[in-house]
Amino acid sequence: MARLLIGTLVGRMPCGMVPLAILLLVQDRQAPLALGGVLCAVYGLAYALSQPLLGRMVDRRGQTRVITTVTTISTTALLALPLTDPARQPLQMTALVLIAGLCTPPLEAGLRTLWPSVLPDPVPRHTALTLDTSTQGLVYILGPPLTATLHAAAGPQLTLTATAALGAIGALLVLTATPSRSWRPAPRRTDPAGPLRSPGLRTLFTALAGAGTAIGALNVLAVGAAERHDASWLAGTLPAALPAGTLLGGLLYACRTWPGSTPAHLAAGAAGFAIGWWPLLADPGPTAAVLLVAVPGVFLAPLLTSSFHAVHTLAPPGTTTEASAWLIAAIGIGQAAGTALAGLTTNSGPLAIAALPAAGAAAAFALLRTGRRLLTA
């Protein structure tokens, strides 16, 4: 269990390191920062959109072959990035970033598929899944400062080399573990829609896109708050407070077996996540803002854990990896939309930006509350 958790966490470190590493590389080579922003968007969207396809491939061919292939390709692309000049070779660099994003191995979705075989008993499996979903936020807490430290010490080439190495080492840890090597795809019906043919899963994924919108808007909210309060440290600390709260919420949620059905847990987690954003409408001071952002994070842990429980319950046979990947993609697409929408509202004042995460979270709660019947197996 520990090996799978650690391996997945280490293997996913590029997700938290590559965007900042790209920006620092562009800045180091004196290319326009606007290009760096575009490259980060390309990487994030390519990663989010490719995960369901890679999950479907895992469901059909197993973890070893698929994850080994895409890890090799993404590692090679990351190693080649510092060898390109973003100012003179923007197309080549865009292609490498696109390849790295598209070939990000589906370690997170793959891990969620392994839990039923590793822990058949529902009680320890619930605890493991809660720890899994909450600790994955460490990727975005540890990734950016590690990237900045490596860049300051040794420059962009070593930073991207270390990023690629971490991804490869983590994937190797997972792939050489017995549960991954012995896992075999379940029989499945031929259906282009895959898990999307389930109305309950479609409802769940749409709701989580709303939650992702709240998370994505937080980055722009943090930059605006840092400028208004003349506190540059807020730009990095405020987004990190959300996964820190998620980690705390995960530990609390894993301490006991909570009563109620999975749809009830989904609705309760979404309600707390939505309510937690409302105090930010008052534009609190820097310290209070950091503490308040951690509050919705506490409820994000049970929301995500219950979501993956619902995936295992509702996914048609032979589609669990793809279904988990769709869940991850839905959040990622929502994050991209939230960042873009928040960027468009920057001239409307802090209240408009703060209202966006609250609205996205409220939409998620409304969908999960009204769709409880569809979410019941």
C-alpha positions as CSV (number, residue, x, y, z in Angstrom):
1,M,0.0,0.0,0.0
2,A,2.7,2.5,1.0
3,R,4.7,1.7,-2.1
4,L,1.8,2.4,-4.4
5,L,1.0,5.7,-2.6
6,I,4.6,6.9,-2.6
7,G,5.2,5.7,-6.2
8,T,2.1,7.5,-7.5
9,L,2.9,10.7,-5.6
10,V,6.5,10.8,-6.8
11,G,5.5,9.8,-10.4
12,R,3.0,12.7,-10.5
13,M,5.4,15.3,-9.3
14,P,5.9,16.6,-12.9
15,C,2.2,17.7,-12.8
16,G,3.1,20.2,-10.0
17,M,6.6,21.0,-11.4
18,V,6.4,21.3,-15.1
19,P,4.2,24.5,-15.4
20,L,6.6,26.6,-13.2
21,A,9.6,24.9,-14.8
22,I,8.4,26.0,-18.2
23,L,7.8,29.6,-17.0
24,L,11.3,29.8,-15.5
25,L,12.9,28.3,-18.6
26,V,11.1,30.9,-20.8
27,Q,12.2,33.7,-18.4
28,D,15.8,32.4,-18.3
29,R,16.0,32.4,-22.2
30,Q,14.5,35.9,-22.3
31,A,11.5,34.9,-24.3
32,P,8.1,36.6,-23.8
33,L,6.3,35.4,-20.6
34,A,3.1,35.3,-22.6
35,L,4.6,32.4,-24.5
36,G,5.2,30.7,-21.2
37,G,1.6,31.1,-20.2
38,V,0.4,29.6,-23.5
39,L,2.8,26.7,-23.0
40,C,1.5,26.0,-19.5
41,A,-2.1,26.1,-20.8
42,V,-1.1,23.6,-23.5
43,Y,0.5,21.3,-21.0
44,G,-2.5,21.4,-18.6
45,L,-5.2,20.8,-21.2
46,A,-3.2,18.1,-23.0
47,Y,-2.8,16.3,-19.7
48,A,-6.5,16.6,-18.7
49,L,-7.8,15.6,-22.1
50,S,-5.5,12.6,-22.6
51,Q,-6.1,10.9,-19.3
52,P,-9.5,9.2,-20.3
53,L,-8.0,7.9,-23.5
54,L,-5.0,6.5,-21.7
55,G,-7.3,5.1,-19.0
56,R,-9.3,3.3,-21.7
57,M,-6.0,1.8,-23.1
58,V,-5.1,0.6,-19.6
59,D,-8.5,-1.0,-19.2
60,R,-7.9,-2.9,-22.5
61,R,-4.2,-3.7,-22.4
62,G,-3.2,-3.6,-18.7
63,Q,-1.0,-1.1,-16.7
64,T,2.5,-2.3,-17.5
65,R,2.6,-1.9,-21.3
66,V,0.6,1.4,-21.4
67,I,2.3,3.2,-18.5
68,T,5.8,2.1,-19.6
69,T,5.3,3.4,-23.1
70,V,3.9,6.9,-22.2
71,T,6.3,7.4,-19.3
72,T,9.2,6.8,-21.8
73,I,7.8,9.3,-24.2
74,S,7.0,12.0,-21.7
75,T,10.4,11.6,-20.0
76,T,12.1,12.1,-23.3
77,A,10.1,15.2,-24.1
78,L,10.8,16.8,-20.8
79,L,14.6,16.1,-21.2
80,A,14.5,17.7,-24.6
81,L,12.7,20.9,-23.4
82,P,15.8,22.7,-22.1
83,L,17.7,21.9,-25.4
84,T,15.2,24.2,-27.3
85,D,15.2,28.0,-27.5
86,P,11.6,29.2,-26.8
87,A,12.4,32.6,-28.5
88,R,13.7,31.0,-31.7
89,Q,12.0,27.7,-31.7
90,P,8.5,28.3,-30.2
91,L,6.8,25.6,-32.4
92,Q,9.3,22.9,-31.4
93,M,8.9,23.8,-27.8
94,T,5.1,23.8,-28.1
95,A,5.3,20.3,-29.7
96,L,7.5,19.0,-26.9
97,V,5.2,20.5,-24.2
98,L,2.1,19.0,-26.0
99,I,3.8,15.5,-26.1
100,A,4.8,15.7,-22.5
101,G,1.2,16.6,-21.5
102,L,-0.5,14.0,-23.7
103,C,1.8,11.2,-22.5
104,T,1.6,11.9,-18.8
105,P,1.1,8.4,-17.4
106,P,-2.4,7.8,-15.8
107,L,-0.9,6.8,-12.4
108,E,-3.6,8.4,-10.4
109,A,-6.4,6.7,-12.2
110,G,-4.5,3.5,-12.2
111,L,-4.0,3.6,-8.5
112,R,-7.7,4.0,-7.9
113,T,-8.3,0.9,-10.0
114,L,-5.9,-1.2,-7.9
115,W,-7.5,-0.5,-4.4
116,P,-10.3,-3.1,-4.7
117,S,-7.8,-5.8,-5.4
118,V,-5.2,-4.6,-2.9
119,L,-7.8,-4.1,-0.1
120,P,-11.0,-6.2,-0.6
121,D,-12.3,-5.2,2.8
122,P,-14.4,-1.9,2.4
123,V,-13.3,-0.4,5.7
124,P,-9.5,-0.3,5.1
125,R,-10.1,0.5,1.5
126,H,-12.1,3.6,2.5
127,T,-9.2,4.7,4.6
128,A,-6.6,4.0,1.9
129,L,-8.7,5.9,-0.7
130,T,-9.1,8.8,1.6
131,L,-5.4,9.1,2.2
132,D,-4.8,8.6,-1.5
133,T,-7.1,11.4,-2.6
134,S,-5.9,13.8,0.1
135,T,-2.2,13.3,-0.2
136,Q,-2.2,13.7,-3.9
137,G,-2.5,17.5,-3.2
138,L,1.1,17.4,-2.0
139,V,2.1,17.3,-5.6
140,Y,0.9,21.0,-5.9
141,I,2.3,21.9,-2.4
142,L,5.8,20.5,-2.8
143,G,6.2,20.8,-6.6
144,P,6.4,24.6,-7.1
145,P,8.9,25.3,-4.2
146,L,11.0,22.3,-5.2
147,T,11.1,23.6,-8.8
148,A,12.1,27.1,-7.7
149,T,14.8,25.8,-5.5
150,L,16.3,23.6,-8.2
151,H,16.2,26.4,-10.7
152,A,17.9,28.9,-8.4
153,A,20.6,26.3,-7.6
154,A,21.3,24.8,-11.0
155,G,19.3,26.4,-13.7
156,P,16.5,25.2,-16.0
157,Q,18.3,22.1,-17.5
158,L,18.8,20.4,-14.2
159,T,15.3,21.4,-13.1
160,L,13.6,19.7,-16.0
161,T,16.0,16.7,-15.8
162,A,15.1,16.2,-12.1
163,T,11.4,16.6,-13.0
164,A,11.6,14.0,-15.7
165,A,13.6,11.7,-13.4
166,L,11.0,11.9,-10.6
167,G,8.3,11.0,-13.0
168,A,10.2,8.0,-14.3
169,I,11.2,6.8,-10.8
170,G,7.6,7.0,-9.5
171,A,6.2,5.1,-12.4
172,L,8.9,2.5,-12.0
173,L,7.9,2.1,-8.3
174,V,4.3,1.5,-9.2
175,L,4.9,-0.8,-12.2
176,T,7.3,-3.1,-10.3
177,A,4.8,-3.5,-7.4
178,T,3.0,-6.8,-7.4
179,P,-0.6,-5.4,-7.5
180,S,0.2,-3.4,-10.7
181,R,2.1,-6.3,-12.4
182,S,-0.6,-8.8,-11.6
183,W,-3.6,-6.6,-12.4
184,R,-5.5,-7.8,-15.5
185,P,-8.3,-5.9,-17.4
186,A,-11.8,-7.1,-16.8
187,P,-14.0,-8.1,-19.8
188,R,-15.9,-5.1,-21.2
189,R,-18.5,-4.5,-23.8
190,T,-17.6,-2.6,-27.0
191,D,-19.1,0.9,-26.5
192,P,-17.5,4.1,-27.7
193,A,-19.1,6.0,-24.8
194,G,-17.4,3.8,-22.2
195,P,-18.2,5.0,-18.7
196,L,-20.0,8.1,-20.1
197,R,-23.0,5.9,-20.9
198,S,-23.8,6.0,-17.2
199,P,-26.2,8.9,-16.4
200,G,-24.9,8.9,-12.8
201,L,-21.2,9.3,-13.9
202,R,-22.2,12.1,-16.4
203,T,-23.8,13.9,-13.5
204,L,-20.8,13.4,-11.2
205,F,-18.3,14.5,-13.8
206,T,-20.2,17.7,-14.6
207,A,-20.5,18.5,-10.9
208,L,-16.8,18.0,-10.4
209,A,-16.1,20.3,-13.4
210,G,-17.8,23.0,-11.3
211,A,-15.6,22.2,-8.3
212,G,-12.6,22.4,-10.6
213,T,-13.8,25.9,-11.7
214,A,-13.5,27.0,-8.1
215,I,-10.0,25.6,-7.8
216,G,-8.8,27.2,-11.0
217,A,-10.2,30.6,-10.2
218,L,-8.2,30.6,-6.9
219,N,-4.9,31.2,-8.8
220,V,-6.1,34.4,-10.2
221,L,-7.8,35.4,-6.9
222,A,-4.4,34.8,-5.2
223,V,-2.5,37.1,-7.6
224,G,-5.1,39.8,-7.3
225,A,-5.0,39.6,-3.5
226,A,-1.2,39.7,-3.4
227,E,-1.3,42.9,-5.5
228,R,-4.1,44.6,-3.4
229,H,-2.5,43.8,-0.1
230,D,1.1,44.4,-1.3
231,A,1.9,40.9,-0.1
232,S,3.7,39.0,-2.9
233,W,3.9,35.8,-0.8
234,L,0.1,35.4,-1.1
235,A,0.4,34.5,-4.8
236,G,2.0,31.1,-3.8
237,T,0.7,30.6,-0.3
238,L,-3.0,31.1,-1.0
239,P,-3.3,28.3,-3.7
240,A,-1.2,26.0,-1.4
241,A,-3.6,26.5,1.5
242,L,-6.4,24.6,-0.4
243,P,-4.5,21.3,-0.8
244,A,-3.2,21.8,2.8
245,G,-6.8,21.9,4.0
246,T,-7.5,18.9,1.8
247,L,-4.8,16.9,3.5
248,L,-6.2,17.8,7.0
249,G,-9.7,17.0,5.8
250,G,-8.5,13.6,4.5
251,L,-7.0,12.7,7.8
252,L,-10.2,13.6,9.6
253,Y,-12.3,11.8,7.1
254,A,-10.2,8.6,7.4
255,C,-10.3,8.5,11.2
256,R,-13.7,6.8,11.3
257,T,-16.4,5.2,9.2
258,W,-19.0,7.9,8.6
259,P,-22.7,6.9,8.4
260,G,-24.8,7.5,5.2
261,S,-24.7,6.5,1.6
262,T,-22.1,7.6,-1.0
263,P,-24.6,10.1,-2.6
264,A,-25.2,11.6,0.9
265,H,-21.4,12.0,1.4
266,L,-21.1,13.6,-2.0
267,A,-23.8,16.1,-1.2
268,A,-22.4,16.9,2.3
269,G,-18.9,17.3,1.0
270,A,-20.1,19.6,-1.9
271,A,-22.2,21.6,0.6
272,G,-19.2,22.3,2.9
273,F,-17.0,23.0,-0.1
274,A,-19.5,25.6,-1.4
275,I,-20.1,27.3,1.9
276,G,-16.4,27.5,2.6
277,W,-15.8,30.0,-0.3
278,W,-18.4,32.6,0.9
279,P,-16.2,34.3,3.6
280,L,-13.7,35.2,0.8
281,L,-16.3,37.6,-0.6
282,A,-15.5,40.0,2.2
283,D,-11.9,40.3,0.9
284,P,-10.2,39.4,4.2
285,G,-6.6,40.3,5.1
286,P,-3.7,38.2,4.0
287,T,-3.4,35.9,7.0
288,A,-7.2,35.5,7.3
289,A,-7.4,34.7,3.6
290,V,-4.9,31.9,3.9
291,L,-6.8,30.3,6.8
292,L,-10.2,30.7,5.1
293,V,-9.0,29.1,1.8
294,A,-8.1,26.0,3.8
295,V,-11.7,25.6,4.9
296,P,-13.2,24.5,1.5
297,G,-10.1,22.3,1.2
298,V,-11.2,20.4,4.3
299,F,-14.4,19.4,2.6
300,L,-12.8,18.7,-0.7
301,A,-11.2,15.5,0.7
302,P,-14.6,13.8,1.5
303,L,-16.0,15.1,-1.8
304,L,-13.2,13.5,-3.9
305,T,-13.1,10.3,-1.9
306,S,-16.8,9.8,-2.2
307,S,-16.5,10.6,-5.9
308,F,-14.1,7.8,-6.5
309,H,-16.3,5.5,-4.4
310,A,-19.1,6.4,-6.8
311,V,-16.9,5.7,-9.8
312,H,-16.2,2.2,-8.6
313,T,-19.9,1.6,-8.0
314,L,-21.3,3.1,-11.2
315,A,-18.6,2.4,-13.8
316,P,-19.6,-0.3,-16.3
317,P,-17.5,-3.5,-16.1
318,G,-14.0,-3.0,-17.6
319,T,-14.0,0.8,-17.5
320,T,-12.9,1.7,-14.0
321,T,-9.5,3.2,-15.0
322,E,-11.1,5.2,-17.8
323,A,-13.9,6.4,-15.4
324,S,-11.4,7.5,-12.8
325,A,-9.5,9.3,-15.6
326,W,-12.6,11.1,-16.7
327,L,-13.1,12.3,-13.1
328,I,-9.6,13.7,-13.0
329,A,-10.1,15.2,-16.5
330,A,-13.4,16.8,-15.5
331,I,-11.7,18.6,-12.6
332,G,-8.8,19.6,-14.8
333,I,-11.1,21.0,-17.5
334,G,-13.0,22.9,-14.8
335,Q,-9.7,24.3,-13.5
336,A,-8.7,25.6,-16.9
337,A,-12.2,27.2,-17.3
338,G,-12.0,28.7,-13.9
339,T,-8.6,30.3,-14.5
340,A,-9.8,31.7,-17.9
341,L,-13.1,33.1,-16.5
342,A,-11.3,34.6,-13.5
343,G,-8.8,36.2,-15.9
344,L,-11.7,37.8,-17.8
345,T,-13.2,39.3,-14.6
346,T,-10.0,40.9,-13.3
347,N,-11.2,44.4,-14.2
348,S,-14.5,43.8,-12.4
349,G,-13.0,44.0,-8.9
350,P,-12.2,41.6,-6.2
351,L,-15.8,40.7,-5.4
352,A,-16.4,39.4,-8.9
353,I,-13.3,37.2,-8.8
354,A,-14.1,35.9,-5.3
355,A,-17.7,35.1,-6.4
356,L,-16.5,32.8,-9.2
357,P,-15.2,29.9,-7.0
358,A,-18.3,30.3,-4.8
359,A,-20.5,30.0,-7.9
360,G,-18.6,27.0,-9.3
361,A,-18.8,25.2,-5.9
362,A,-22.5,26.0,-5.5
363,A,-23.2,24.6,-9.0
364,A,-21.4,21.4,-8.0
365,F,-23.5,21.0,-4.9
366,A,-26.8,21.7,-6.8
367,L,-26.0,19.0,-9.4
368,L,-25.0,16.4,-6.8
369,R,-28.1,17.2,-4.6
370,T,-30.6,17.1,-7.4
371,G,-29.0,14.0,-9.0
372,R,-28.8,11.8,-6.0
373,R,-31.1,9.2,-7.5
374,L,-28.8,8.8,-10.5
375,L,-25.8,8.4,-8.2
376,T,-27.4,5.5,-6.4
377,A,-26.3,2.2,-7.8
